[in-house]
Amino acid sequence: MPIQVPARARGLVFAAGAAVASFALSCLVAHPAMAQSDAARIGIVSPNTGAAARYGAFAWRGAQLARDEINAAGGMNGKKIELFQGDSQCIPTEGVSSVQRMIAQDKVRFVIGDVCSSVTIAMQPVVENAGVLLINAASSNPDITYKAGVGGYKWSFRNYPTDENRASIVLKYATEEKKIKKFAVLSVDSDYGRGAIALTKKYLGDFGAEIVSEDYYKDKEADFRPVLANIRRSGAGAIIMYGLADTTPIIARQMVEAGLAGKVILIGSAEFNNPAAIKIAPTALNGAVEAAAYVPEWDTPKNHEFVAAYGKAYAGETPNVHAYAYWETLRLVVAAAKQANSDNQDDIRKALSTMTYEGVMGKVTFDDHNQANLPMILFEIVDGKPVIKGTFNTQIKYSAR
C-alpha cells in the first residue's frame, strides 16, 4: 500500500505560503464556547508564522478538531474546552513569551506544544515554575525526556516518540528482520544527523551489530562517490542515513553508479519514500527502511475515523503527523481528567503517570521520565512503493546526558 510519510519537526525547510499565514492569523481568536469561568482553558503552542508555519497550521487544525469533538460530547468533565493559540515561530524566545502570556493573561493550566524541540526545551522551566502541565505533542529531541519526570521537570510530559526510539527501532528491524550486522554511516553533519548516530551506537551491542564506515556530509554537498566507494569496500550491508530529503536522490543515483544498488540498503530517516527519489533510482531505494510516528494510511478503525473526521472538517485535507499529534494529545488530556475525576492540573498530572490510554497508534503509558511508550510505524520500500511493515517499539535506555 503506497504511503506518504509526513515531514518531521527538524531540519525545517518549508517556507510558509500566504494561504498558511492567512489561516494562522485567522485562528488567533480563542473559541468563544462559554464564559471563562466555565471553561477548561488550554494553550496550544506551535509555529504559526515563519519557515515552519506549515506544521503549525496542521497542529492548530488538529487541536481545533479535537476541541470540537470533545465539546460536542460534553467537554472535559462537563466543562467546555477553550483553546488559546501561541505562535512560537520555531524560536525558543517566542515560544517562552507565548506560554508566559497564556499563563499570566489567559490563565491556562495546560499547554500542548511545541513542534520544534528547541522551543519545548525552553518552555520546560517556565511551566515548572508556574505549576502548569506541559504535554509535548511533536518534538523528538531526547533531552526533553531526559529532563522530565525523575529527570527534574515533573510538569513536563511527552506524547511523541523520541529520536532515540526511532534510532533503536530502525536498527532492531535491520538486524533482526534483514539480518544485517555491518553498517556504514552517511548522515548530515548537524546536531540531528550526528545525534541520531550517537543514539544508534548506544544500541549496537544489543543487536550484535557494528559500524564499519562513518561519514557525514554538509548541506548542498553533491559528490558522494569517494565515500560510496569506501562503503563498497567496507562490506557494509546497510547505510545508516539521517539526512536531508533533497540529498537522498543524489546519494541514491550515485549508489547506482557505484554498484551498491540492490546490494546495500538505506535505513534511518531521510524521506526514502519521496516519489521523485524513487523515480530517479528505484533499485537503490528498494529495501530502504524508515520509522514514522504516524501516517494517515495506518489501517485501523480508530485512524480511519480520525482521517475521515479531519477531511470532513477541512475540505478533504489529509492530516499529517502534527495534526494527528495535537488532536490525540488534547484527547489524552481529557482522558486523564476523566480518570482523575478532576480538572485540577496536579490531579491530571498524577493520572497521566499511571493511566493506560487507548490511542490511534495503540496503548499509551508513561515511564518515570514522563515519556509515552509509543509504537512507531515502520515502512520499507518494496518494488518502488512504501509498504507498512507494522508497528514496533523499544524501551529507552536512560543514561546521563
N, C-alpha and C positions, 0 to 999 in steps of 0.2 A: 504493500500500500504506500503510494508516494506521500511524503510529508514535507512540510517546510518548517524547519525548526527556527523559532524566533531568535533574534539577536540578544545577547546578554548585556548586563549593565556594566560594561567596562570597555575600554577602547572605544568610547562613544564618538562616532564619526558622522552620524547623520545630522544634516542641517535641517532645522525645523522650517517648514514651509509656512506661507502666510495663512493657509487654512488652519494649520495646527495652532499657530499663535492666536488666531482669532478665536478658535474654540476654547483654548485655555483661558483667555481673558474673559470670555463669556461665562465661565464657570466659577468666577471668583466669589459669587454671592452664595452664601450657605442656603441649604434647603429650608424654606420657611414652613416646616411642618407644624410646629407647635411653639408655644411660648417657651422662652429659655429655661424657665424653672421646671418645665415638664419634660425636657428633652435630655437624652443621653448625648453629650457633646463630645465629638470625636474629631481630632485633627488628622488631615491627610497631607503628608509632605511628599512632594515629588517634583522633578524638574519640569516646569510648565512653560518656561521660555529658555532660550539658549540652544546649544547644539543637541541637547538630549530631550528637547520638548516633545518629540515623537513618543518617547517612552512614558513621559509624564501624562500625556493625553490619554494613552491607553489605561494607565493606572487610575486616573480620575474617573474614567468611564466605568471601569470595573468596580470601583468603590461606590459610585452612584447606583449602579445596578443592584449591588448587594443591599445598600440602604433602602432602596425602593421595595425590594423583595421582603426584607425584614420588617419594614414598617407596615407593609400590607398584611403581614402575618401576625401583627400585634406588637411589634417593636422589641426592644431589649427589656425583658421582664416588665412589659406593659408600657415602657416609655419609648416614644418615637426617637429615632436617631437623627441628629442634626450634624451635618458634616461642615468642617471649616477647612479651606484649602490654603496650603502654604507652598510657595514657589521656591524651591532650593536652587534652581538653575544649575544643579550639579556642582555647586560651590559650597564648601563647608560653612563659611561665614554667613551665607544667605540662608542655609538650612537652619543654623542656630538662631538667626534673627526670626525666622518664621515660627519656630517652635516656641521661642520665648514670647512672641506676640500672642500666640494661641493660648499659652498658659496664663499670661497676665491679663489679656483683654477678653479673650473668648471663653476663658475658664474651662478649657478642655482638660479631661483627666486621662484621656487615652490618645495616643498618637500612633499612626501607621505610616511607616516610611523608613528609609528612602530607597530609591532606585540605585543611587550612587553610594558605594561603600564609604568613601571619604566623608560624605555628609552624615551617614549613620553613625560613624565613629565619633564625629564632632558633637552629635546630639546626645550621645550616651551620658556624659557627665551632667548635662543640662536637666534631663528628665530625672536623673538620680537625685540631684539636689532638690528638685521640686516634688518628688514622690509621685510622678506621673508615669503611667505604664506605656512603654515604647515597644511595639511589636513590629520588627523589621519584616518587610514583605518581599524584598527583591535585591538585597545586597549580598554578595558572595564572599567578601574578604573574611578569612578565618579569624582575624583579630577581633572582630565583633563578638564572636562566640567565646574566644579565649578570655575576654574581659568581662563576660557576663556571668550571672549566677554565682557559683563558688569562685569565679574569677574576680568578683568585686561588685559589678553593677547588677543588683538584684532586680531593678526595674526594667531591664532590657531583655527582650526575648526575640528569637528569630524563627520565623515560619518559612524558611527557604533553605535549600541545600547550600553548602559552602564549597569553595574551590577544592578543599581537602576531600570532601565527599566525591566530587567529580573525578579528581585525580586517582583516587583509590579504586573507584568503580570501574573506570576505563582500564586500569592496569589489571584488575581482577579478571575482567572479561577477556582481555587479550591473552593472559597467561593460562587461564583455565579452559576457555572455550576455543581459542585459536591456537593454543599450545605453543605460544611464543615465549622464549626465555631471554633472548638477547635483543636489546633495544638501542636505537640511536636517538639522539635528541636534536631537533631542529626547530627552535622556538624563537618567538620575537624577543628582542633584547629590551625588556621592560620589567617593571615590578610584577606585572601579570605573568609574562612568559617565564621569567626566572623563578617567580614564586610558585607557579604550578609545578615546575620541575623539582624544586626543593621539596614540595609536598609529595610528589611521586616517589622520590628517593626514600622517604620515610617508610614506604610500604614494599619496596623491592624485596627485602628479606622475607616478608610474609609469603611471597609467591615464588621464591627461588629464582628471581629474575636479576639481571644485571644490565647496566648501561655500558655499551662498548664504544660509543662515539657521542660527543656532546658539543653542539654548536648553537650559536644564537645569531639572529640577523636583525639588521636595522630597518626601520621604516623606509620604504621606497627601494630597498635593495632588490636587485633583479637577476643577479648571476649566482646560481647555486651549484653550478657544475662541479667545482672543486670539492665542495662539501659532499655532494651526492656520490662522487667517485670514491671518496674516503668511506662513506657509508656502505657502498657496494663491497669494498674490501674488508669491512669490519665483520661481516657475517650476521648483521642485524636482521631480524625478521620483521621489524616494525619501526617506524619513525614516530616518536612522540612529538607532536606539534601542537603547541598552544600559541596561536598566532593570529595574524590579520587576514580577514576574509579576502582582501584584494590580492594577497600574496599567494594564496592557495592555488589558483590556476597556474601561476608561473612555476611554482615548485612541481606541480603535477605534470605539466608539459615537459619540464626538464628531467623528471623521473623517467618519462618515456624515452627521452634521448639517451639517458644513462643506462638503459636496460634494466631499470628497477621495477617498472610497471608489471604487476602480476606476480612479483617475487617478494616485494616488501610493501606492507600496508601502512596507511596513516592512521594514527589514533590520537585522541586528545580533544581539541576544540578549536576549530578554525573554519567553521561553516563548510564542511565537506559536502553537504547536501546542496550547495549552490548549483543550480541548473547550468549556469554558464561554465563553471569549472568542470562539471561532469561532461559537458559537451566538448570542451577542449581536450580533455584527457581522460576518457572513461575508463581505460584499463588501469591507470594509476590510482584512480579513486575507488575502483571496485574493491570492496572489503574494508573500506575506511570505517572507523568506529568512533562514535561520539555520544556523550551523555547530555541529556537536557532535563531541566526542571519541569517542563511542561510542553506538550504540543497539542494543538486543538484536535488532532486526529486520534488522540488516545481513545480507544474503543471501549468505553464503559457507559452504562446508563446515566450515571451522575454527570459525566462530562458531556454527553450528548444533550442533556437538559440544559447545562450551562451554556454551551455553544449556541443552542437554539434560542435561549432567552436573550443572550447578548446580541445575536444577529437581529432579533426582533426589535430590540431596543435601539439599535444603532444602524438602521438601514442596511442590514445584511452584512455588516462588517464581521470579519473573523477575529476573535480575540487573540492577542499574543500573550506571552508569558507574564507580562506586567499587569495586563487586565485581569488575568486569572488570579495572580498572586494577591493583588489588593482585594479583589472580590472574595477570595477564600479567607483571607486574613480577617476581614471585617466579620465574616460569618463565624470564624473561630472565636473572636472576642465575645460575640453574643452567646455562643455555646458555653463558654466559660462562665459568663454571667448567669446563665440558666443553671449550670451545675452548682454555682456558689449561692444561688437564690439571692443575689445581691447585685447592685450596680456600683458598689464601692470598689475602687481600683485595687486596694490591697486584698480584698476578698477574691477578686478576679485573678490577681497575680498568683495567689496561692492555688486557686483552682487550675490554672494553666500548668502548674508544676506537677499535678497528679492526674490530670484527666487524660482520656483517650478520645480523640476526635476523629470521626469518620469523614474524611475529606475526599475530594475528587481523585486524588492520587493514591488513596489508601489510608490506613490508620496513621494518625499523627500522635506522638507522645514527645515529651520534652526531657532532655537529660539534665544533669546537675549544672550545666553551663547555660541552661535555658535555650538550648538549641533543639529544634524539632528534628526528630528522627524521621526523615522523609525518604521515600524511594525516588530514584531518578529513572526516567525513560532512557533506554539505550537503543540506538539505531545503528544499522550497518548499511552501507551502500552495496546493493546486490543487483547486478545487471543494469547498472545505471540509475537505479532508483533507491531512495532511502526506505528501509524496511524496519519497522519497530520490532525489536527482539524481546521486549518485555521490560519489567521494572527490576531494578537492582538496588541494593542498599549495603552500606558498610558502616561500621562504628568508627567514630573519630578517636584516634589515639592521642589524647591530650598530653602535651608536654610543655615545658617552659618556652616562651617566645620572647 
